[in-house]
Amino acid sequence: MSLTSQVRTILDKYESDTPGTKANLVRLMNTGKLAGTGKMVILPVDQGFEHGPARSFAANPPAYDPYYHFSLAIDAGLNAFAAPVGMLEAGASHFAGQIPLILKCNSSNSLATEKNQAVTGTVSDALRLGCSAIGFTIYPGSEYCFDQMNELRELAQEAKAAGLVVIVWSYPRGPMLDKKGETAIDICAYAAHMAAECGAHIIKVKPPTDVLSLPAAKAVYEQEKIDISTMAARVRHVVQSTFAGRRIVIFSGGEHESTDALLDTVRGIHDGGGFGSIIGRNTFQRPREEALALLSTITDIFKS
């Protein structure tokens, strides 16, 4: 597939990257139903590690099998499939070349009491499994965020040297933030900006709410009359916070919610100039045909 003007415009904003990394960015943007649009929808399946297998897959038992997720992402025409090393190893050979893979290189778990992550995958693993990108989570605001950023720096440097794309999950956590603060617009924008400053090619954050968490930030938002009244306006501000839209920003789907609520969020992401969605539990916890229909609707929204 030749490069569309949308894809070329995005590539031109990555001025320091090698042809190898740009080729993998193109693979991500030129795969599936959204190929050539500059938009993307990705299936992430690290929830079994993060939350436990029953909490993640019991609602739809076929989803215990890694093959289920590979084939769901392929049949739905998604841009990529992201998972930890074990799940990718379980199907990488069988599905080789059928969809770009993203190796999620670190994970937390629900048994731990500290807001930290274990590094479970390497750049060598990503290359061995034929991945186009690595994924890495940081928790801005946690007691461990600087250690995580140091780990990210080392992995990102190695990944870029090998021609891989770096995707950062930037999820604020920590003693200064309650649950509302974790998705507050000022915090989401700050987290996205930090991920961009850490060298991420693609940034994943949660859809922001209209809450303002930090008093110092609240004063600026009110003084400068920054519009945060709608999801579209908030998404537009998060994208603006990543070097005026020079980095790809995608938004998570969050916990399982109603179809109407999820689609309203997706429309807000689209209308605000977000680059796409990365949706896991809201799809694979549904029966397969229902998940495929939902993903078809989501890709149609981003194509419009």
C-alpha positions in Angstrom: 0.0 0.0 0.0 1.3 3.4 -0.9 1.4 6.1 1.8 -1.6 8.4 2.0 -1.2 12.0 2.8 -2.5 11.4 6.3 0.2 8.8 7.0 3.0 11.0 5.4 2.0 14.0 7.5 2.3 11.9 10.7 5.6 10.4 9.7 7.1 13.8 9.0 6.6 14.7 12.6 9.0 12.0 13.7 12.2 13.8 12.7 14.8 11.8 14.5 13.7 8.3 13.7 15.4 5.7 11.5 13.8 4.2 8.4 13.3 1.0 10.4 11.2 2.7 13.0 9.3 4.7 10.5 8.6 1.4 8.5 7.1 -0.1 11.7 5.0 3.1 12.2 3.7 2.6 8.7 2.9 -1.1 9.4 0.9 0.0 12.4 -1.0 2.7 10.4 -1.4 0.7 7.2 -3.0 -2.4 8.6 -6.6 -3.3 8.9 -9.8 -1.4 8.2 -8.2 2.0 9.2 -5.2 1.5 7.0 -4.1 4.9 5.5 -6.4 7.0 7.7 -3.8 7.9 10.3 -6.1 6.4 12.9 -5.8 3.1 14.8 -7.6 0.7 17.0 -5.5 -1.8 19.0 -6.5 -4.8 21.0 -4.5 -5.0 24.3 -4.7 -8.2 26.4 -2.5 -7.8 29.5 -5.5 -7.9 31.8 -4.9 -11.5 32.9 -1.6 -10.4 34.3 -2.9 -7.2 35.8 -6.2 -8.4 37.2 -6.3 -12.2 37.2 -7.6 -14.7 34.7 -11.1 -15.2 36.0 -11.7 -11.4 36.3 -10.5 -11.0 32.8 -11.8 -14.1 30.9 -14.6 -15.9 32.8 -17.2 -13.7 31.2 -16.2 -15.1 27.9 -14.4 -18.4 28.4 -12.9 -18.8 24.9 -10.8 -15.7 25.8 -8.6 -17.9 28.1 -7.0 -19.1 24.8 -4.4 -16.7 23.3 -5.4 -17.8 19.8 -8.8 -16.2 20.5 -7.3 -12.8 20.8 -5.0 -13.1 17.8 -7.9 -14.1 15.6 -10.3 -11.5 17.1 -7.8 -8.7 16.3 -7.2 -10.0 12.8 -10.9 -10.7 11.9 -11.9 -7.3 13.3 -9.4 -5.6 11.0 -7.5 -3.9 13.8 -4.1 -2.2 13.5 -2.3 -4.3 16.1 -2.4 -6.7 19.0 -0.6 -6.0 22.3 0.2 -8.5 25.0 2.9 -9.7 27.4 5.6 -12.1 26.3 3.9 -15.3 27.3 0.7 -14.7 25.4 2.6 -13.6 22.3 4.8 -16.6 22.5 1.7 -18.8 22.5 0.6 -17.7 19.1 3.3 -15.6 17.3 4.4 -18.4 15.0 0.8 -19.5 14.0 -0.2 -16.0 13.3 3.1 -14.7 12.0 2.8 -11.7 9.6 -1.0 -11.5 9.9 -1.1 -8.5 12.2 1.5 -6.2 13.8 2.4 -7.2 17.3 3.2 -5.1 20.3 5.2 -6.6 23.2 4.0 -5.3 26.5 7.3 -5.2 28.4 6.2 -4.5 31.9 3.1 -5.4 34.1 1.7 -5.0 37.5 -0.6 -7.4 39.3 -3.6 -7.1 41.7 -1.8 -9.0 44.5 0.9 -6.3 44.9 0.3 -3.4 47.3 2.8 -1.0 45.7 2.2 1.1 42.5 5.1 -0.5 40.6 5.6 -2.7 37.5 7.9 -5.7 36.8 9.8 -5.7 33.6 8.9 -9.0 31.9 9.9 -8.5 28.3 12.9 -7.3 26.4 13.7 -5.8 23.0 15.3 -9.1 22.1 12.0 -10.8 22.9 10.2 -8.3 20.6 12.5 -8.9 17.7 12.4 -12.7 18.2 8.6 -12.6 18.1 8.4 -10.4 15.0 6.9 -7.4 16.9 6.6 -3.9 15.4 6.6 -2.2 18.8 7.2 -2.4 22.5 4.8 -1.2 25.1 5.7 0.1 28.5 3.7 1.5 31.4 4.7 4.4 33.6 2.8 5.6 36.7 3.4 9.3 36.9 2.9 10.4 40.5 3.8 7.0 42.1 6.8 6.5 44.4 8.3 4.4 41.7 7.7 6.7 38.7 11.4 7.7 38.4 12.6 4.1 38.4 10.0 3.3 35.7 11.1 6.3 33.6 14.8 5.1 33.9 13.8 1.6 32.8 11.8 3.1 29.9 14.8 5.2 28.9 17.0 2.1 28.5 14.4 0.0 26.8 13.4 2.9 24.4 16.9 3.6 23.4 17.5 -0.1 22.6 14.1 -0.4 20.8 14.7 2.6 18.6 18.2 1.4 17.7 16.6 -1.8 16.6 13.9 0.0 14.5 11.0 -0.6 16.8 8.2 1.7 17.8 7.9 2.8 21.5 4.4 3.0 23.0 4.0 4.3 26.5 1.0 3.6 28.7 1.0 6.7 30.9 -1.3 6.1 33.9 -1.1 8.5 36.8 -1.1 6.9 40.2 0.2 7.7 43.6 -0.4 9.3 47.0 -1.4 12.8 45.7 -4.2 11.3 43.5 -7.5 9.8 44.4 -9.5 7.8 41.7 -11.0 11.0 40.3 -7.6 12.6 40.1 -6.2 9.7 38.0 -8.4 10.7 35.1 -8.7 14.4 35.7 -8.0 16.5 32.6 -5.0 18.3 34.0 -3.5 15.0 35.2 -4.2 13.2 31.9 -2.7 16.0 29.9 0.4 16.1 32.2 0.8 12.3 31.9 0.6 12.5 28.1 3.2 15.2 28.0 5.6 13.3 30.2 5.3 10.3 28.0 6.1 12.5 25.0 9.1 13.9 26.8 10.3 10.4 27.5 10.5 9.7 23.8 7.3 7.8 23.1 6.2 7.5 19.5 2.7 6.6 20.6 1.1 7.5 23.9 -1.8 5.8 25.6 -3.8 7.5 28.3 -7.3 7.2 29.8 -10.2 9.3 28.5 -10.1 12.4 30.6 -12.9 13.7 32.8 -13.7 17.4 33.5 -12.2 17.2 37.0 -9.3 19.5 37.7 -7.1 17.9 40.4 -4.1 20.1 41.1 -4.9 23.6 42.6 -2.1 25.3 40.7 -3.2 23.8 37.4 -6.9 24.6 38.2 -6.0 28.3 38.5 -4.3 28.3 35.1 -7.2 26.4 33.4 -9.7 28.9 34.7 -7.5 32.0 34.0 -6.8 30.9 30.4 -10.3 29.6 29.9 -9.2 26.3 28.6 -12.3 24.4 27.3 -12.8 21.1 29.1 -16.6 21.0 28.8 -16.9 18.0 26.5 -15.0 14.8 25.8 -14.0 16.2 22.4 -12.6 19.4 24.0 -10.7 17.4 26.6 -9.2 15.1 24.0 -8.2 18.0 21.9 -6.3 19.5 24.9 -4.5 16.2 25.6 -3.4 16.0 22.0 -2.3 19.6 22.1 -0.2 18.7 25.2 1.8 16.2 23.2 3.9 18.8 21.3 0.8 20.3 19.6 -0.3 17.0 18.2 3.2 15.9 16.9 2.8 12.6 18.7 0.1 9.9 18.2 -2.2 9.8 21.2 -4.7 6.9 21.7 -7.1 6.4 24.5 -8.0 3.3 26.5 -11.5 1.8 26.7 -11.4 1.3 30.5 -13.5 -1.2 32.4 -16.5 -3.0 30.9 -19.3 -0.5 30.3 -22.4 -0.2 28.2 -22.1 -0.1 24.4 -23.7 3.3 24.2 -21.4 4.8 26.8 -18.3 3.3 25.1 -19.4 4.6 21.7 -20.1 8.0 23.1 -16.5 8.1 24.4 -15.1 6.9 21.0 -17.1 9.7 19.2 -15.6 12.2 21.6 -12.1 10.9 20.9 -12.7 11.1 17.2 -14.2 14.6 17.3 -11.4 15.9 19.5 -8.7 14.7 17.1 -7.5 11.7 19.0 -5.7 9.2 16.9 -7.7 6.1 18.0 -8.6 3.7 20.8 -6.9 0.8 22.5 -9.8 -1.4 23.8 -9.5 -4.7 25.6 -12.0 -5.8 28.2 -14.9 -3.9 26.5 -14.4 -6.2 23.5 -13.0 -9.6 24.6 -15.4 -10.0 27.5 -18.3 -10.0 25.1 -19.3 -12.9 22.9 -17.2 -13.0 19.7 -19.8 -11.9 17.2 -20.9 -9.1 19.5 -17.3 -8.0 19.9 -16.7 -8.0 16.2 -19.8 -5.9 15.6 -18.7 -3.4 18.3 -15.2 -3.2 16.8 -16.7 -2.7 13.4 -18.8 0.3 14.7 -15.7 1.8 16.4 -13.6 1.6 13.3 -16.4 3.1 11.3 -16.5 6.1 13.7 -12.7 6.7 13.2 -13.0 6.3 9.4 -15.8 8.9 9.2 
